[in-house]
Amino acid sequence: MLPIGPYTLRNRWILAPMAGVSEMPFRVLAFQMGAALCPTELVSAQGLMRLSARTMRYLRHDSAVEQPYSLQIFGGEPEVMAKAAVVAKEQGAQIIDINMGCPVKKVTKTGAGSGLMCDPPRAGELVRLIREATGLPVTAKIRAGWDHANKNFLQMADVLGAAGVKALAIHPRTRAQGYSGQADWSCITALKAHVGSAFPVIGNGDVKTVADAHRMLETTGCDYVMIGRGALGNPWLFRQLGGGEGPSPEERCRVVMDHFQKHVEFVLRDFRPRRPEEATPEGLKRHAESTAVHTFHKHLGWYAHGLVHASVFRAEVNKLETVSDVLDACERFFHQAQLDARAAEEEYDVDYRQALG
């Protein structure tokens, strides 16, 4: 198993960086379940360079658990990205990951995300400048290309390799595909054959089960497997990849409630009044709790997927506003929740705009 820079990971399973999902509590949970690396969600280089309070919130991490700590940044200007990476290093980052795969228009129109697939020399300059400015290992996540007629992932690998990239993750869909269609794993196979042992290749895309993860390793030859949607509501997947068991109803209940409480603490820690009604301590607490509850709704939906009466539970919690009410609802539902085999096989409605890159 090839190391990533100076870091030899404990296994081959990596949590994908997902916007709105890969905040500190979820990353820590994935690490505890057995993931070997959990990059942050994409962080704005401009915001880092300005030391924006909102951006700096994304850098919070648990240094005792998150080893190594990989921070993903996005931007299109090499000098700005290098300065942002220095700030990231000062805040504890041990690996700098560059997002070169986000397909969202507001990102690509600035030359960032998948926009970098259209300009390999500039992408290489980003890697080189960040590496020189920080001395940290630099990794990147790319797509197969901009569209079907412009699949240039091998060219990108050559340019980024020459610039000193220490690992390359590939989501084998094009920017034009977004998250539609099927991931073309043959791109992963071709990329690994092309770079050999020059640096590790991380495969990503359509990995939902233990069998999927092993099949990707076996059929593509990639060094690591990056898992996004498969871990949503199922962090136990990382434990099962190591030969462990899935959760009992009691454990599921305990983990969901603990994750929710950690999420609430994460949100409340930096919550600041934004409206007149939040000016009083009572008003601030009420709106902070409401924000924490609403931003956790997606996780509760994912955790409930594949369980009996999941739709009833989702409808109930989506109306709740207080932390205590959500905890009560979770204890009632998850403590006795039974698997619904037919529902578990169905695709739950995941908003892939939250899984940028």
TIDRENMI-183564 format. One record per residue: z, x, y of N, C-alpha, C in turn. Coordinates in steps of 0.02 Angstrom, whole numbers, padded with zeros to 5 digits, always signed. Last residue first. Example, Ala and Ser with C-alpha at 12.3 -4.5 7.8 and 13.67 -1.06 7.14 Angstrom:
REM residues 2
+00354+00642-00112+00357+00684-00053+00394+00645+00002/+00390+00660-00284+00390+00615-00225+00390+00660-00165/
***
This chain:
REM residues 357
-00298-00878+00886-00323-00817+00856-00331-00820+00782/-00162-00989+00898-00216-00953+00932-00234-00888+00898/-00113-01117+00852-00116-01057+00810-00171-01012+00837/-00123-01228+00927-00060-01192+00931-00062-01127+00892/-00240-01283+00891-00239-01252+00957-00175-01213+00968/-00217-01346+00773-00231-01275+00769-00240-01242+00837/-00105-01456+00730-00144-01442+00790-00157-01367+00792/-00113-01533+00573-00088-01475+00611-00134-01463+00671/-00080-01655+00471-00116-01647+00533-00084-01592+00576/-00083-01600+00302-00046-01629+00358-00081-01611+00423/-00180-01638+00166-00176-01594+00225-00138-01630+00280/-00099-01673+00010-00140-01693+00067-00129-01646+00125/-00006-01635-00081-00073-01608-00089-00119-01625-00032/+00105-01707-00046+00108-01635-00037+00039-01603-00043/+00074-01836-00086+00073-01821-00014+00072-01746-00002/+00091-01821-00225+00026-01840-00197+00022-01822-00123/+00229-01786-00237+00176-01741-00261+00108-01757-00230/+00357-01783-00142+00304-01832-00154+00242-01793-00173/+00525-01736-00172+00455-01717-00164+00410-01776-00181/+00660-01811-00081+00627-01794-00144+00553-01779-00131/+00806-01789+00015+00733-01796+00012+00705-01772-00055/+00937-01783+00045+00920-01819-00017+00844-01825-00026/+00942-01705+00156+00993-01693+00105+00975-01728+00039/+00844-01751+00245+00830-01693+00204+00880-01682+00148/+00903-01872+00304+00838-01870+00270+00833-01812+00222/+01032-01847+00355+01020-01907+00314+00956-01899+00273/+01010-01729+00428+01057-01728+00372+01045-01788+00326/+00919-01776+00525+00899-01724+00477+00945-01723+00416/+00998-01866+00596+00938-01889+00561+00915-01839+00508/+01095-01779+00648+01115-01834+00604+01055-01858+00563/+01014-01697+00728+01051-01668+00673+01073-01722+00623/+00970-01792+00822+00922-01759+00778+00957-01728+00717/+01090-01825+00885+01053-01877+00849+01002-01847+00801/+01126-01702+00942+01169-01732+00891+01132-01785+00851/+01023-01683+01036+01031-01637+00980+01072-01669+00925/+00929-01827+01092+00987-01783+01093+00992-01741+01030/+00817-01907+01073+00820-01865+01133+00877-01814+01131/+00696-01985+00963+00763-01960+00978+00762-01911+01037/+00573-02019+00921+00603-02061+00973+00670-02035+00997/+00542-01936+00820+00500-01930+00879+00526-01974+00936/+00623-01976+00715+00645-01919+00756+00603-01912+00820/+00548-02090+00665+00617-02096+00691+00634-02038+00738/+00426-02040+00625+00427-02093+00675+00497-02099+00706/+00471-01951+00526+00437-01926+00586+00438-01977+00642/+00524-02043+00430+00567-01994+00463+00536-01968+00528/+00408-02109+00393+00463-02147+00423+00509-02100+00461/+00336-02004+00335+00309-02038+00395+00363-02078+00431/+00414-01970+00223+00406-01923+00279+00382-01958+00342/+00445-02035+00105+00463-02067+00168+00458-02020+00228/+00455-01886+00011+00453-01959+00010+00479-01986+00077/+00365-01744+00073+00426-01775+00050+00420-01851+00054/+00255-01687+00130+00260-01683+00058+00323-01713+00030/+00333-01639+00280+00271-01649+00244+00281-01640+00169/+00447-01604+00346+00448-01667+00309+00386-01678+00267/+00413-01487+00412+00464-01484+00360+00464-01547+00316/+00320-01539+00504+00298-01493+00452+00349-01489+00395/+00404-01617+00585+00347-01648+00550+00323-01604+00493/+00488-01518+00633+00516-01570+00591+00461-01606+00552/+00397-01444+00711+00429-01413+00652+00457-01466+00605/+00367-01538+00810+00314-01515+00765+00343-01483+00703/+00490-01553+00878+00461-01609+00839+00410-01585+00790/+00536-01456+00960+00548-01446+00888+00517-01502+00846/+00513-01499+01087+00474-01441+01065+00486-01425+00991/+00607-01604+01095+00535-01619+01094+00494-01559+01070/+00730-01533+01094+00715-01583+01042+00639-01594+01037/+00720-01456+01210+00728-01424+01145+00709-01471+01089/+00711-01559+01307+00657-01510+01299+00660-01477+01231/+00836-01619+01290+00776-01658+01278+00716-01612+01267/+00920-01514+01330+00922-01538+01261+00858-01577+01244/+00882-01509+01464+00873-01450+01422+00873-01471+01349/+00919-01634+01511+00848-01617+01510+00834-01555+01466/+01059-01625+01494+01022-01679+01464+00948-01662+01458/+01094-01514+01571+01106-01513+01499+01064-01566+01464/+01058-01559+01699+01026-01500+01670+01034-01499+01595/+01145-01668+01715+01073-01679+01715+01035-01621+01683/+01268-01601+01714+01254-01652+01664+01179-01664+01658/+01255-01514+01826+01265-01487+01759+01249-01537+01704/+01119-01566+01934+01189-01569+01913+01197-01539+01844/+00981-01555+01941+01022-01513+01986+01096-01513+01966/+00889-01630+01880+00919-01577+01840+00967-01534+01880/+00830-01714+01968+00879-01744+01923+00913-01692+01878/+00735-01630+02031+00797-01650+02067+00851-01676+02020/+00679-01503+01914+00672-01568+01947+00737-01585+01982/+00712-01384+01857+00645-01389+01886+00635-01454+01925/+00839-01270+01810+00821-01335+01838+00752-01333+01871/+00808-01173+01661+00823-01176+01733+00802-01244+01760/+00855-01096+01511+00831-01157+01544+00854-01159+01616/+00886-00992+01428+00851-00976+01491+00828-01038+01528/+00957-01056+01323+00981-00992+01352+00949-00978+01420/+00896-01167+01272+00948-01177+01322+00967-01112+01357/+00807-01112+01176+00781-01148+01234+00833-01152+01290/+00896-01054+01084+00841-01014+01114+00816-01047+01177/+00973-01162+01045+01005-01105+01079+00953-01063+01116/+00872-01234+00979+00906-01263+01037+00939-01207+01078/+00843-01147+00874+00791-01163+00923+00823-01191+00987/+00962-01152+00804+00941-01088+00833+00887-01099+00887/+00956-01287+00764+01010-01264+00808+00994-01198+00841/+00841-01282+00681+00843-01324+00741+00897-01301+00790/+00885-01195+00580+00827-01177+00622+00827-01218+00686/+00989-01274+00528+01004-01209+00559+00947-01187+00604/+00916-01383+00479+00967-01394+00531+00985-01329+00566/+00835-01318+00383+00805-01355+00439+00855-01364+00496/+00933-01263+00298+00888-01219+00335+00856-01256+00394/+00997-01379+00245+01035-01328+00282+00989-01284+00325/+00890-01445+00182+00928-01478+00236+00964-01426+00278/+00854-01351+00086+00805-01372+00136+00841-01403+00196/+00971-01347+00009+00951-01288+00048+00902-01308+00103/+00969-01478-00044+01026-01455-00004+01007-01395+00039/+00848-01482-00116+00858-01526-00058+00915-01503-00013/+00801-01309-00143+00832-01371-00167+00838-01417-00105/+00646-01219-00116+00713-01242-00095+00736-01304-00133/+00576-01111-00245+00572-01154-00187+00640-01182-00171/+00622-00943-00296+00614-01015-00306+00603-01051-00239/+00533-00783-00301+00590-00828-00294+00572-00901-00302/+00428-00696-00299+00453-00718-00364+00512-00765-00362/+00381-00672-00175+00419-00618-00206+00448-00638-00273/+00329-00792-00144+00281-00737-00154+00315-00677-00186/+00446-00862-00119+00409-00876-00181+00357-00822-00195/+00475-00813+00008+00521-00799-00048+00485-00810-00114/+00368-00865+00079+00376-00793+00076+00424-00773+00020/+00391-01002+00066+00331-00974+00035+00338-00898+00029/+00493-01043+00143+00511-01022+00075+00451-00992+00039/+00441-01097+00255+00455-01026+00258+00475-00998+00190/+00366-01224+00281+00378-01195+00215+00389-01120+00219/+00330-01265+00405+00372-01310+00366+00389-01283+00297/+00202-01156+00389+00228-01209+00433+00266-01260+00393/+00143-01069+00304+00214-01059+00317+00244-01113+00361/+00010-01103+00301+00049-01110+00239+00123-01102+00249/-00041-01069+00426-00025-01139+00411+00018-01147+00349/-00026-00914+00402-00011-00956+00460+00010-01025+00437/-00014-00754+00338-00008-00825+00323+00013-00863+00385/-00103-00614+00287-00070-00646+00344-00073-00722+00333/-00089-00488+00170-00111-00556+00181-00069-00586+00237/-00150-00318+00156-00098-00367+00172-00130-00436+00180/-00265-00255+00111-00200-00223+00101-00142-00271+00111/-00399-00328+00013-00363-00314+00076-00294-00287+00061/-00478-00363-00093-00454-00294-00090-00416-00277-00028/-00526-00490-00119-00552-00455-00060-00532-00381-00058/-00468-00538-00236-00541-00546-00227-00569-00506-00168/-00331-00509-00229-00371-00488-00287-00446-00489-00274/-00287-00563-00107-00278-00492-00123-00326-00469-00177/-00323-00698-00126-00353-00659-00072-00346-00584-00085/-00242-00732-00234-00315-00733-00243-00350-00693-00188/-00117-00725-00178-00134-00677-00229-00210-00674-00241/-00131-00834-00088-00115-00767-00063-00134-00714-00115/-00154-00944-00173-00204-00924-00122-00193-00852-00100/-00034-00949-00243-00096-00934-00279-00151-00911-00230/+00054-00988-00142+00063-00923-00175-00001-00902-00210/-00046-01069-00012-00002-01067-00071+00006-00996-00096/-00133-01056+00093-00083-01108+00097-00031-01105+00041/-00246-00979+00184-00195-00960+00134-00138-01010+00141/-00348-00987+00279-00347-01033+00221-00301-01010+00166/-00329-00827+00342-00372-00885+00340-00370-00924+00275/-00336-00648+00331-00306-00709+00359-00355-00767+00351/-00296-00480+00285-00336-00540+00277-00299-00601+00302/-00294-00326+00356-00251-00384+00345-00295-00446+00343/-00315-00160+00310-00349-00222+00328-00303-00280+00308/-00258+00001+00368-00250-00060+00328-00291-00118+00356/-00379+00136+00384-00322+00098+00409-00317+00033+00368/-00454+00210+00293-00445+00234+00362-00387+00200+00396/-00489+00180+00165-00418+00194+00177-00405+00219+00248/-00620+00072+00204-00585+00110+00152-00512+00118+00166/-00704+00006+00289-00656+00053+00319-00620+00094+00266/-00788-00068+00201-00817-00029+00256-00768+00025+00281/-00707-00139+00117-00754-00091+00088-00780-00043+00141/-00645-00220+00213-00606-00172+00175-00650-00119+00144/-00757-00296+00257-00719-00254+00304-00679-00201+00267/-00796-00364+00142-00842-00317+00174-00805-00269+00221/-00682-00445+00121-00704-00398+00070-00748-00343+00101/-00686-00520+00238-00628-00477+00224-00647-00423+00173/-00804-00588+00218-00799-00544+00276-00740-00495+00267/-00776-00668+00112-00821-00612+00100-00821-00563+00158/-00704-00775+00159-00666-00716+00135-00712-00657+00120/-00724-00875+00280-00770-00837+00238-00736-00772+00216/-00642-01030+00290-00640-00959+00306-00682-00920+00255/-00735-01177+00321-00697-01136+00274-00699-01063+00296/-00717-01290+00463-00752-01258+00407-00706-01215+00365/-00625-01246+00613-00661-01291+00569-00695-01252+00513/-00566-01179+00713-00528-01183+00650-00561-01230+00601/-00701-01105+00783-00632-01124+00797-00592-01121+00734/-00835-01074+00773-00805-01117+00722-00737-01143+00742/-00854-00984+00876-00887-01049+00880-00858-01098+00830/-00789-00871+00828-00761-00906+00885-00790-00976+00890/-00792-00879+00647-00817-00857+00712-00781-00895+00767/-00672-00828+00524-00712-00880+00555-00738-00851+00621/-00579-00736+00462-00651-00736+00450-00686-00802+00466/-00474-00642+00548-00480-00712+00532-00555-00725+00523/-00408-00486+00512-00468-00524+00525-00460-00596+00502/-00318-00348+00576-00317-00413+00544-00381-00450+00561/-00298-00180+00557-00343-00230+00585-00338-00293+00543/-00204-00038+00612-00215-00092+00564-00259-00144+00598/-00214+00058+00709-00175+00074+00648-00178+00020+00595/-00344+00127+00811-00308+00069+00787-00274+00085+00720/-00417+00229+00875-00351+00243+00847-00311+00184+00824/-00547+00221+00910-00498+00221+00966-00427+00231+00941/-00610+00212+00789-00620+00274+00828-00570+00279+00885/-00572+00081+00759-00548+00137+00718-00554+00203+00755/-00643+00010+00853-00570+00009+00857-00540+00066+00815/-00775+00037+00810-00753+00054+00878-00677+00058+00882/-00774-00011+00677-00793+00059+00692-00766+00080+00760/-00738-00145+00696-00695-00101+00657-00710-00028+00671/-00848-00192+00768-00782-00191+00800-00735-00144+00762/-00944-00183+00666-00951-00142+00727-00883-00136+00763/-00891-00281+00583-00895-00211+00559-00904-00163+00617/-00901-00399+00657-00835-00373+00640-00837-00301+00615/-01004-00474+00713-01003-00402+00726-00936-00370+00707/-01106-00598+00706-01049-00576+00667-01046-00499+00669/-01196-00689+00778-01166-00628+00806-01101-00611+00770/-01234-00807+00726-01287-00759+00739-01260-00692+00763/-01115-00879+00723-01147-00860+00660-01200-00806+00669/-01015-00802+00855-01046-00859+00821-01083-00833+00759/-00930-00690+00872-00931-00744+00921-00960-00808+00891/-00840-00643+00720-00887-00632+00775-00885-00690+00823/-00730-00651+00641-00791-00626+00611-00843-00609+00664/-00595-00590+00747-00630-00641+00709-00693-00610+00679/-00444-00486+00748-00511-00505+00769-00535-00566+00729/-00304-00405+00804-00327-00461+00762-00393-00486+00790/-00235-00240+00795-00275-00292+00827-00292-00346+00777/-00113-00114+00840-00151-00153+00791-00191-00206+00829/-00046+00042+00875-00081-00015+00903-00121-00048+00847/+00106+00130+00880+00049+00109+00841+00020+00045+00870/+00145+00207+01040+00160+00162+00985+00098+00149+00943/+00121+00276+01154+00135+00316+01094+00151+00273+01034/+00087+00216+01276+00151+00199+01243+00170+00246+01186/-00034+00263+01325+00019+00246+01372+00087+00237+01339/-00114+00281+01213-00097+00339+01254-00038+00324+01300/-00124+00148+01167-00097+00201+01123-00074+00261+01164/-00185+00089+01276-00118+00067+01256-00085+00120+01212/-00308+00157+01278-00263+00162+01335-00192+00141+01317/-00364+00121+01150-00353+00191+01170-00301+00197+01225/-00372-00019+01155-00333+00015+01103-00315+00085+01125/-00459-00036+01265-00392-00066+01264-00347-00029+01215/-00574+00026+01220-00538+00056+01276-00467+00028+01280/-00615-00064+01122-00593+00003+01102-00553+00037+01157/-00652-00169+01206-00599-00178+01157-00571-00111+01134/-00758-00110+01272-00698-00127+01310-00639-00139+01263/-00850-00097+01164-00825-00038+01199-00762-00052+01239/-00869-00237+01121-00832-00189+01080-00809-00127+01118/-00884-00377+01180-00884-00314+01217-00843-00261+01178/-00868-00491+01110-00933-00482+01143-00938-00415+01180/-00739-00490+01072-00788-00480+01019-00858-00469+01048/-00670-00526+01183-00676-00455+01170-00725-00440+01114/-00662-00663+01173-00709-00634+01221-00720-00560+01211/-00557-00694+01094-00622-00685+01061-00675-00658+01108/-00449-00622+01213-00456-00657+01150-00523-00642+01117/-00536-00605+01374-00482-00591+01326-00494-00629+01262/-00622-00641+01472-00639-00582+01434-00586-00562+01384/-00593-00759+01527-00568-00701+01563-00585-00635+01527/-00639-00848+01435-00677-00842+01498-00653-00785+01541/-00544-00847+01333-00606-00809+01324-00645-00800+01389/-00443-00931+01387-00429-00861+01370-00494-00821+01368/-00500-01053+01404-00465-01026+01462-00445-00952+01450/-00552-01078+01273-00596-01061+01329-00560-01029+01388/-00488-01006+01125-00480-01055+01179-00516-01032+01242/-00487-00919+01018-00550-00950+01036-00547-00997+01096/-00418-00759+00992-00405-00826+01019-00471-00858+01043/-00442-00628+00950-00468-00683+00911-00459-00752+00940/-00376-00518+00988-00448-00517+01000-00482-00575+00964/-00224-00468+01037-00259-00528+01017-00332-00523+01037/-00147-00324+00978-00192-00351+01030-00228-00412+01001/+00017-00267+00958-00039-00300+00927-00082-00332+00982/+00118-00130+00951+00082-00172+00998+00021-00200+00963/+00276-00103+00881+00204-00106+00868+00174-00151+00922/+00397-00109+00942+00384-00050+00900+00311-00046+00879/+00478-00165+01089+00421-00170+01044+00410-00104+01007/+00580-00155+01183+00596-00147+01113+00538-00151+01065/+00552-00154+01316+00590-00211+01292+00602-00210+01216/+00471-00046+01328+00536-00042+01360+00582-00099+01336/+00357-00099+01268+00394-00045+01235+00464-00040+01263/+00320-00191+01367+00337-00214+01301+00378-00162+01263/+00287-00104+01470+00343-00150+01479+00367-00175+01411/+00176-00046+01408+00233-00004+01426+00295-00047+01436/+00091-00155+01402+00116-00127+01340+00176-00080+01352/+00059-00172+01536+00098-00224+01502+00128-00197+01437/-00020-00059+01555+00043-00066+01592+00089-00118+01559/-00126-00092+01469-00087-00031+01458-00020-00035+01493/-00176-00208+01529-00149-00211+01461-00106-00150+01446/-00222-00157+01649-00168-00207+01649-00135-00209+01580/-00325-00074+01602-00269-00045+01639-00209-00092+01640/-00414-00168+01535-00381-00113+01501-00320-00085+01537/-00414-00339+01542-00419-00280+01584-00381-00222+01553/-00391-00450+01464-00457-00420+01461-00465-00356+01501/-00262-00502+01349-00288-00490+01416-00355-00455+01409/-00111-00517+01255-00182-00533+01266-00200-00521+01339/-00002-00450+01126-00020-00463+01196-00094-00481+01200/+00128-00459+01009+00056-00469+01022+00044-00486+01096/+00238-00346+00940+00228-00392+00996+00153-00397+01011/+00342-00318+00805+00273-00316+00828+00262-00368+00882/+00469-00226+00746+00457-00280+00794+00387-00272+00823/+00484-00191+00568+00474-00173+00637+00457-00234+00681/+00617-00294+00597+00601-00224+00588+00541-00216+00542/+00716-00404+00645+00644-00394+00656+00627-00320+00657/+00856-00390+00631+00816-00422+00579+00742-00404+00585/+00907-00326+00740+00938-00312+00675+00895-00339+00617/+00841-00375+00849+00825-00307+00828+00856-00289+00761/+00772-00518+00880+00832-00496+00845+00818-00427+00816/+00702-00549+01044+00698-00539+00972+00765-00516+00945/+00605-00598+01182+00671-00598+01150+00663-00593+01074/+00483-00613+01237+00498-00548+01209+00566-00545+01175/+00470-00734+01299+00436-00727+01235+00455-00661+01200/+00533-00713+01420+00568-00752+01370+00537-00743+01301/+00438-00653+01498+00488-00610+01468+00528-00646+01414/+00369-00766+01546+00337-00721+01497+00389-00679+01461/+00462-00820+01635+00437-00861+01580+00406-00817+01526/+00478-00714+01726+00535-00737+01686+00512-00777+01625/+00363-00583+01739+00374-00654+01744+00430-00676+01698/+00324-00452+01764+00392-00465+01740+00411-00538+01751/+00195-00424+01784+00231-00452+01842+00304-00465+01825/+00159-00383+01657+00155-00334+01711+00193-00358+01773/+00174-00503+01587+00217-00445+01572+00217-00396+01630/+00071-00580+01643+00141-00601+01650+00189-00545+01637/-00039-00505+01600-00027-00515+01671+00046-00534+01684/-00029-00519+01462-00020-00452+01492-00006-00458+01567/+00053-00649+01378+00007-00631+01432+00022-00562+01460/+00064-00649+01204+00100-00643+01267+00052-00618+01320/+00055-00742+01054+00021-00702+01105+00056-00707+01172/+00206-00730+00955+00149-00767+00980+00117-00725+01036/+00246-00576+00866+00260-00630+00913+00197-00672+00925/+00232-00540+00690+00215-00529+00760+00234-00589+00803/+00318-00498+00564+00311-00562+00598+00296-00550+00672/+00321-00431+00401+00304-00420+00472+00292-00488+00503/+00362-00474+00278+00369-00402+00293+00357-00387+00367/+00462-00613+00227+00403-00586+00261+00416-00514+00281/+00581-00665+00173+00545-00612+00137+00482-00586+00170/+00668-00745+00239+00639-00773+00178+00596-00721+00140/+00694-00669+00351+00748-00680+00303+00723-00708+00237/+00569-00681+00416+00593-00615+00392+00646-00625+00338/+00574-00819+00446+00522-00792+00401+00542-00724+00373/+00683-00820+00535+00687-00858+00472+00635-00832+00422/+00630-00743+00639+00690-00719+00603+00696-00755+00536/+00526-00827+00680+00511-00761+00653+00570-00735+00612/+00598-00938+00726+00554-00945+00668+00536-00878+00638/+00672-00883+00836+00706-00914+00778+00662-00921+00717/+00564-00825+00924+00613-00785+00888+00647-00822+00829/+00406-00908+00892+00461-00886+00936+00515-00855+00892/+00280-00955+00840+00310-00890+00822+00359-00865+00874/+00241-01075+00907+00273-01076+00841+00312-01012+00828/+00169-01059+01020+00211-01117+01016+00250-01123+00951/+00045-00971+00931+00071-00992+00996+00111-01057+00988/+00076-00866+00799+00052-00932+00817+00085-00955+00882/+00038-00732+00696+00063-00749+00762+00033-00816+00784/+00078-00751+00522+00029-00749+00575+00062-00764+00643/+00179-00645+00424+00174-00709+00460+00124-00702+00516/+00129-00559+00279+00139-00556+00352+00133-00627+00380/+00156-00469+00133+00152-00536+00162+00173-00536+00236/+00175-00360+00049+00108-00371+00078+00102-00435+00118/+00329-00270+00083+00283-00306+00039+00218-00319+00077/+00389-00184+00171+00422-00196+00106+00379-00235+00058/+00289-00058+00252+00316-00125+00247+00342-00138+00177/+00312+00085+00333+00295+00062+00266+00328-00006+00256/+00260+00144+00487+00300+00093+00453+00271+00075+00385/+00187+00225+00569+00242+00257+00533+00281+00208+00489/+00043+00131+00541+00072+00185+00580+00127+00218+00540/+00075+00047+00408+00049+00031+00475+00081+00081+00523/+00026+00113+00246+00074+00099+00299+00038+00078+00363/-00051+00039+00103-00057+00082+00162-00005+00064+00214/+00000+00042-00060+00000+00000+00000+00000+00044+00062/
***
